Structure formats: structure tokens, C-alpha cells
Amino acid sequence: MKTAIVTGGAHGIGKGIVRKLLEKNIRVIVLDNNSEYIKELEIEEKNKEQLYTFLCDVALPEEVERVTQLIEKQFKTIDYIVNNAGISQFKPLDEMSIENWNSIISINLSSIFYLTKYCKSFLSNKSAIVNIASSRALMSEAHTEAYSATKGGIVALTHSLAISLGPQTRVNCISPGWIEVNNYDRLSEEDHKQHPVGRVGLVEDIAEMAFFLLSDKSEFITGQNIVVDGGMTKKMIYI
């Protein structure tokens, strides 16, 4: 049985990816810093024996090193990593403190480096990593400097790791657009219509792409950023 690590896997897009991997008979190790989310992680009974959870703040390198040592001892080797953990804080520059900036960089970007570094020695010979970036790596709204910088950094880190870790390990990233993770039914007709495909994105849209990029069906793809946004980054808008 293949084994995957998913960070931030107890909620949102991460939880959708966890469920997809379990459906595909992959053992999943969830790293999350929210104990309540972990407790509330709803998984079908038939898949519960394949799910393992560790409370871990992936923004702290010493925490990541400690947990990865436990994972190596228990599982010996890892086949897949999905670096999904992230936060967003949108503030004007004069309100964004240095502490805010550093926190977002650590959680969203540095955590990918930490986990990859500490897992490198026990990745399997045909392994794959998927990093979750954002369409904000390619375009911006005002007051998104920290978040956008981390997502752009993920795109660059992805192709750098792909070269460093290949051919043993493939590394790709996904840039989601608007993915509704809470209440899809609350969305308006206008919300859906502004997307060229005619709807707002679902968590399952990202989960399907993540599984594809981890699977052998994408074995000739590495170093790439796959934008999954319903076409929004290609839509020209004038005011």
C-alpha cells in the first residue's frame, strides 16, 4: 500500500485530498496544527484504518523534524507528499506587521522546504510531491502581498525541487482559483457566471488533480504549475 503525507489535511481542500487518497486505497498521514479539526475529521468507516494523524505546526522546523522522525520509524518509507497547509491574511502594507509577514511566509512557503528536507531520505524510489499554490501567484487584488508572495514562491520552489529531486521524485504544484470549501449553496448566480466554465470551484476539483499528479498517469509531468480556476486567469476584464 502506498503512503502519503498531507499537511493541513483536517479541513478545507486538504480534507478533500485526504478523502480522495483514501478512496484510492492509499494510506494517509495527516499533519495539522488544529486538534479540533483533527477530532472532527469525518472519514468513512472502511477507510479509518488507513488514516493516521499527527498534531504538528509545520511552520516550526523543529516540529517538522520531530514528527518526520516518528513517521520514518513507523512507516519506513513515504511515496507521496501533499503540501497543502496555508493561511491567508489580507492587510494593507501599513497594517501588515513584520510578525504577520514572517508568520505567513513560514506557514505557507517555508513549511514545504522543511517537510521535503526532512522526508527526503525516506522517500520511495518512485515518489511524487504536490504543492498547493494559488492563482494569486499569477494575479493579484490589493493588500495581498504576503499571501501572493508565498504562492509565487511555491511555484518557483516547485520547479527547483523537481530538478533537485528528479528522477526519483516528481514535484508539481496546483494553483487553485476560487474553491468554495464551506457553503457552496450560498453562492449567487453571479458568482458562478463570472467563471468561464459557469461555476465556482469545488474541493473535489483540486482533489482530483492532486491524485492525478501523484499517480503514475502523470509520470512524464514534473516541475509544472497546473492552474485549476475555471478559466478566471484567462478572462480579460475591463472597468
C-alpha positions as a Markdown table, in Angstrom:
| # | Residue | x | y | z |
|---|---|---|---|---|
| 1 | Met | 0.0 | 0.0 | 0.0 |
| 2 | Lys | 1.3 | 3.5 | -0.9 |
| 3 | Thr | 1.7 | 6.0 | 1.8 |
| 4 | Ala | 1.0 | 9.8 | 1.6 |
| 5 | Ile | 1.6 | 12.8 | 3.9 |
| 6 | Val | -0.9 | 15.6 | 3.6 |
| 7 | Thr | -0.3 | 18.9 | 5.6 |
| 8 | Gly | -3.4 | 20.9 | 6.6 |
| 9 | Gly | -5.3 | 17.7 | 5.9 |
| 10 | Ala | -8.0 | 18.1 | 8.5 |
| 11 | His | -10.1 | 20.8 | 6.8 |
| 12 | Gly | -10.9 | 22.5 | 3.5 |
| 13 | Ile | -9.0 | 21.5 | 0.4 |
| 14 | Gly | -6.7 | 19.3 | 2.4 |
| 15 | Lys | -9.5 | 17.2 | 3.8 |
| 16 | Gly | -10.9 | 16.7 | 0.3 |
| 17 | Ile | -7.5 | 15.5 | -0.9 |
| 18 | Val | -7.3 | 13.1 | 2.1 |
| 19 | Arg | -10.6 | 11.6 | 1.3 |
| 20 | Lys | -9.7 | 11.2 | -2.4 |
| 21 | Leu | -6.4 | 9.4 | -1.5 |
| 22 | Leu | -8.2 | 7.1 | 1.0 |
| 23 | Glu | -10.8 | 6.2 | -1.7 |
| 24 | Lys | -7.8 | 5.2 | -3.9 |
| 25 | Asn | -6.6 | 2.8 | -1.2 |
| 26 | Ile | -3.7 | 5.0 | -0.2 |
| 27 | Arg | -2.6 | 5.2 | 3.4 |
| 28 | Val | -2.7 | 8.8 | 4.6 |
| 29 | Ile | -0.8 | 10.6 | 7.3 |
| 30 | Val | -2.4 | 14.0 | 8.2 |
| 31 | Leu | -0.3 | 16.7 | 9.7 |
| 32 | Asp | -2.4 | 19.6 | 11.2 |
| 33 | Asn | -2.0 | 22.1 | 14.0 |
| 34 | Asn | -5.7 | 22.2 | 14.9 |
| 35 | Ser | -6.7 | 19.4 | 17.3 |
| 36 | Glu | -10.4 | 20.3 | 16.9 |
| 37 | Tyr | -10.2 | 19.9 | 13.1 |
| 38 | Ile | -8.5 | 16.5 | 13.6 |
| 39 | Lys | -11.1 | 15.3 | 16.0 |
| 40 | Glu | -13.9 | 16.3 | 13.6 |
| 41 | Leu | -12.2 | 14.7 | 10.5 |
| 42 | Glu | -15.1 | 12.6 | 9.1 |
| 43 | Ile | -13.8 | 9.6 | 7.2 |
| 44 | Glu | -15.8 | 6.6 | 6.0 |
| 45 | Glu | -15.6 | 3.7 | 8.4 |
| 46 | Lys | -14.0 | 1.4 | 5.8 |
| 47 | Asn | -11.1 | 3.9 | 5.4 |
| 48 | Lys | -10.4 | 4.7 | 9.0 |
| 49 | Glu | -7.7 | 2.0 | 9.4 |
| 50 | Gln | -5.7 | 3.7 | 6.6 |
| 51 | Leu | -5.7 | 7.2 | 8.3 |
| 52 | Tyr | -3.1 | 8.4 | 10.8 |
| 53 | Thr | -3.0 | 11.9 | 12.3 |
| 54 | Phe | -0.2 | 13.9 | 13.9 |
| 55 | Leu | -0.6 | 17.3 | 15.6 |
| 56 | Cys | 2.1 | 19.4 | 14.1 |
| 57 | Asp | 2.8 | 23.0 | 13.4 |
| 58 | Val | 4.6 | 22.8 | 10.0 |
| 59 | Ala | 5.8 | 26.4 | 10.4 |
| 60 | Leu | 8.2 | 25.2 | 13.0 |
| 61 | Pro | 11.2 | 23.3 | 11.6 |
| 62 | Glu | 11.9 | 21.5 | 14.9 |
| 63 | Glu | 8.3 | 20.3 | 15.0 |
| 64 | Val | 8.5 | 19.0 | 11.4 |
| 65 | Glu | 11.8 | 17.3 | 12.1 |
| 66 | Arg | 10.4 | 15.6 | 15.3 |
| 67 | Val | 7.2 | 14.4 | 13.5 |
| 68 | Thr | 9.0 | 13.1 | 10.4 |
| 69 | Gln | 11.4 | 11.1 | 12.6 |
| 70 | Leu | 8.3 | 9.4 | 14.1 |
| 71 | Ile | 6.8 | 8.8 | 10.6 |
| 72 | Glu | 10.0 | 7.3 | 9.3 |
| 73 | Lys | 10.2 | 5.0 | 12.4 |
| 74 | Gln | 6.6 | 3.8 | 11.9 |
| 75 | Phe | 6.2 | 3.7 | 8.2 |
| 76 | Lys | 9.8 | 3.3 | 6.9 |
| 77 | Thr | 9.1 | 5.0 | 3.5 |
| 78 | Ile | 6.8 | 7.6 | 2.1 |
| 79 | Asp | 5.5 | 7.6 | -1.5 |
| 80 | Tyr | 3.6 | 10.9 | -1.7 |
| 81 | Ile | 3.6 | 14.3 | -0.1 |
| 82 | Val | 0.9 | 17.0 | -0.5 |
| 83 | Asn | 2.0 | 20.3 | 0.9 |
| 84 | Asn | -1.4 | 22.0 | 1.5 |
| 85 | Ala | -1.1 | 23.8 | 4.8 |
| 86 | Gly | -1.6 | 27.6 | 4.5 |
| 87 | Ile | -3.2 | 30.7 | 5.8 |
| 88 | Ser | -4.4 | 34.0 | 4.2 |
| 89 | Gln | -4.3 | 37.4 | 5.8 |
| 90 | Phe | -5.1 | 40.3 | 3.6 |
| 91 | Lys | -4.0 | 43.7 | 5.1 |
| 92 | Pro | -2.8 | 47.0 | 3.7 |
| 93 | Leu | 1.0 | 47.4 | 3.9 |
| 94 | Asp | 0.8 | 49.9 | 6.8 |
| 95 | Glu | -1.3 | 47.3 | 8.8 |
| 96 | Met | 0.8 | 44.3 | 8.0 |
| 97 | Ser | 3.3 | 43.8 | 10.8 |
| 98 | Ile | 6.7 | 42.1 | 10.3 |
| 99 | Glu | 5.4 | 39.4 | 12.6 |
| 100 | Asn | 2.3 | 38.9 | 10.3 |
| 101 | Trp | 4.6 | 38.7 | 7.2 |
| 102 | Asn | 7.0 | 36.2 | 8.7 |
| 103 | Ser | 4.2 | 34.0 | 10.0 |
| 104 | Ile | 2.6 | 33.8 | 6.6 |
| 105 | Ile | 5.9 | 33.1 | 4.9 |
| 106 | Ser | 6.7 | 30.3 | 7.4 |
| 107 | Ile | 3.4 | 28.6 | 7.2 |
| 108 | Asn | 2.7 | 28.8 | 3.5 |
| 109 | Leu | 6.2 | 28.6 | 2.0 |
| 110 | Ser | 8.9 | 27.6 | 4.4 |
| 111 | Ser | 6.9 | 24.6 | 5.6 |
| 112 | Ile | 7.2 | 23.0 | 2.2 |
| 113 | Phe | 11.0 | 23.3 | 2.4 |
| 114 | Tyr | 11.0 | 21.8 | 5.9 |
| 115 | Leu | 8.9 | 18.8 | 5.2 |
| 116 | Thr | 10.7 | 18.0 | 1.9 |
| 117 | Lys | 14.1 | 18.4 | 3.6 |
| 118 | Tyr | 13.3 | 16.0 | 6.5 |
| 119 | Cys | 11.4 | 13.4 | 4.3 |
| 120 | Lys | 14.0 | 13.3 | 1.5 |
| 121 | Ser | 16.0 | 10.4 | 2.9 |
| 122 | Phe | 13.0 | 8.1 | 3.2 |
| 123 | Leu | 11.0 | 8.9 | 0.0 |
| 124 | Ser | 10.4 | 5.9 | -2.2 |
| 125 | Asn | 12.2 | 5.4 | -5.5 |
| 126 | Lys | 9.2 | 6.5 | -7.5 |
| 127 | Ser | 7.7 | 9.2 | -5.3 |
| 128 | Ala | 5.8 | 12.4 | -6.0 |
| 129 | Ile | 5.1 | 15.7 | -4.3 |
| 130 | Val | 2.2 | 18.1 | -5.0 |
| 131 | Asn | 2.4 | 21.6 | -3.5 |
| 132 | Ile | -0.8 | 23.8 | -3.3 |
| 133 | Ala | -0.1 | 27.3 | -4.6 |
| 134 | Ser | -2.8 | 29.7 | -5.8 |
| 135 | Ser | -3.9 | 31.7 | -8.9 |
| 136 | Arg | -2.7 | 34.6 | -6.8 |
| 137 | Ala | 0.8 | 33.6 | -7.8 |
| 138 | Leu | -0.2 | 34.9 | -11.2 |
| 139 | Met | -2.5 | 37.8 | -10.5 |
| 140 | Ser | -3.5 | 40.0 | -7.5 |
| 141 | Glu | -6.0 | 42.1 | -5.7 |
| 142 | Ala | -4.9 | 44.9 | -3.4 |
| 143 | His | -3.4 | 44.1 | 0.0 |
| 144 | Thr | -2.4 | 40.5 | -0.7 |
| 145 | Glu | 1.4 | 41.0 | -0.7 |
| 146 | Ala | 2.3 | 38.3 | 1.9 |
| 147 | Tyr | -0.1 | 35.7 | 0.6 |
| 148 | Ser | 0.7 | 36.3 | -3.1 |
| 149 | Ala | 4.5 | 36.2 | -2.3 |
| 150 | Thr | 4.2 | 32.8 | -0.7 |
| 151 | Lys | 2.2 | 31.4 | -3.6 |
| 152 | Gly | 4.6 | 32.7 | -6.2 |
| 153 | Gly | 7.4 | 31.3 | -4.1 |
| 154 | Ile | 5.7 | 27.9 | -4.1 |
| 155 | Val | 5.6 | 27.9 | -7.9 |
| 156 | Ala | 9.4 | 28.7 | -8.1 |
| 157 | Leu | 10.2 | 26.2 | -5.2 |
| 158 | Thr | 8.3 | 23.5 | -7.1 |
| 159 | His | 10.3 | 23.6 | -10.3 |
| 160 | Ser | 13.5 | 24.0 | -8.3 |
| 161 | Leu | 12.7 | 20.9 | -6.2 |
| 162 | Ala | 11.7 | 19.0 | -9.4 |
| 163 | Ile | 15.2 | 19.5 | -10.8 |
| 164 | Ser | 17.0 | 18.7 | -7.5 |
| 165 | Leu | 14.9 | 15.6 | -6.6 |
| 166 | Gly | 14.5 | 14.1 | -10.1 |
| 167 | Pro | 14.3 | 11.5 | -11.5 |
| 168 | Gln | 13.5 | 9.7 | -8.2 |
| 169 | Thr | 10.8 | 12.2 | -7.2 |
| 170 | Arg | 8.5 | 14.3 | -9.3 |
| 171 | Val | 7.3 | 17.6 | -7.9 |
| 172 | Asn | 4.4 | 19.7 | -9.3 |
| 173 | Cys | 2.0 | 22.3 | -7.9 |
| 174 | Ile | -1.6 | 23.2 | -8.3 |
| 175 | Ser | -2.8 | 26.8 | -8.3 |
| 176 | Pro | -6.5 | 26.8 | -7.3 |
| 177 | Gly | -8.8 | 29.7 | -8.1 |
| 178 | Trp | -12.0 | 30.3 | -6.1 |
| 179 | Ile | -12.7 | 27.0 | -4.4 |
| 180 | Glu | -15.6 | 27.1 | -2.1 |
| 181 | Val | -14.8 | 25.0 | 1.0 |
| 182 | Asn | -17.7 | 25.9 | 3.3 |
| 183 | Asn | -21.2 | 26.5 | 2.0 |
| 184 | Tyr | -21.5 | 26.0 | -1.8 |
| 185 | Asp | -25.2 | 26.6 | -1.7 |
| 186 | Arg | -24.9 | 30.2 | -0.5 |
| 187 | Leu | -23.2 | 31.2 | -3.7 |
| 188 | Ser | -25.1 | 33.5 | -6.1 |
| 189 | Glu | -25.8 | 33.0 | -9.7 |
| 190 | Glu | -23.4 | 35.9 | -10.4 |
| 191 | Asp | -20.6 | 34.1 | -8.5 |
| 192 | His | -21.0 | 31.2 | -10.8 |
| 193 | Lys | -21.5 | 33.1 | -14.0 |
| 194 | Gln | -18.3 | 35.1 | -13.7 |
| 195 | His | -16.3 | 31.9 | -14.3 |
| 196 | Pro | -15.8 | 30.8 | -17.9 |
| 197 | Val | -16.8 | 27.3 | -17.0 |
| 198 | Gly | -20.0 | 28.5 | -15.4 |
| 199 | Arg | -19.5 | 27.6 | -11.8 |
| 200 | Val | -17.3 | 28.2 | -8.7 |
| 201 | Gly | -14.8 | 25.5 | -7.9 |
| 202 | Leu | -15.3 | 22.5 | -5.6 |
| 203 | Val | -12.8 | 20.9 | -3.3 |
| 204 | Glu | -13.2 | 17.8 | -5.4 |
| 205 | Asp | -11.8 | 19.7 | -8.4 |
| 206 | Ile | -8.5 | 20.1 | -6.6 |
| 207 | Ala | -8.5 | 16.6 | -5.1 |
| 208 | Glu | -8.9 | 15.0 | -8.5 |
| 209 | Met | -5.9 | 17.0 | -9.9 |
| 210 | Ala | -3.8 | 16.2 | -6.8 |
| 211 | Phe | -4.4 | 12.5 | -7.2 |
| 212 | Phe | -3.6 | 12.6 | -10.9 |
| 213 | Leu | -0.3 | 14.4 | -10.3 |
| 214 | Leu | 0.6 | 11.9 | -7.7 |
| 215 | Ser | -0.3 | 8.9 | -9.8 |
| 216 | Asp | 1.7 | 7.1 | -12.4 |
| 217 | Lys | -0.6 | 8.5 | -15.1 |
| 218 | Ser | 1.3 | 11.8 | -14.8 |
| 219 | Glu | 4.8 | 10.2 | -14.8 |
| 220 | Phe | 6.0 | 12.5 | -17.6 |
| 221 | Ile | 5.0 | 15.7 | -15.7 |
| 222 | Thr | 7.3 | 17.4 | -13.3 |
| 223 | Gly | 8.1 | 21.0 | -12.3 |
| 224 | Gln | 4.8 | 22.2 | -13.5 |
| 225 | Asn | 2.2 | 24.6 | -12.1 |
| 226 | Ile | -1.3 | 23.5 | -13.0 |
| 227 | Val | -3.9 | 26.3 | -12.7 |
| 228 | Val | -7.4 | 25.0 | -11.7 |
| 229 | Asp | -9.6 | 28.1 | -11.7 |
| 230 | Gly | -12.4 | 27.7 | -14.1 |
| 231 | Gly | -10.6 | 29.8 | -16.6 |
| 232 | Met | -10.6 | 33.0 | -14.5 |
| 233 | Thr | -6.9 | 33.8 | -15.0 |
| 234 | Lys | -7.5 | 33.9 | -18.8 |
| 235 | Lys | -10.6 | 36.2 | -18.6 |
| 236 | Met | -9.9 | 39.8 | -19.6 |
| 237 | Ile | -11.9 | 42.3 | -17.6 |
| 238 | Tyr | -12.3 | 46.0 | -18.2 |
| 239 | Ile | -14.0 | 48.5 | -15.9 |
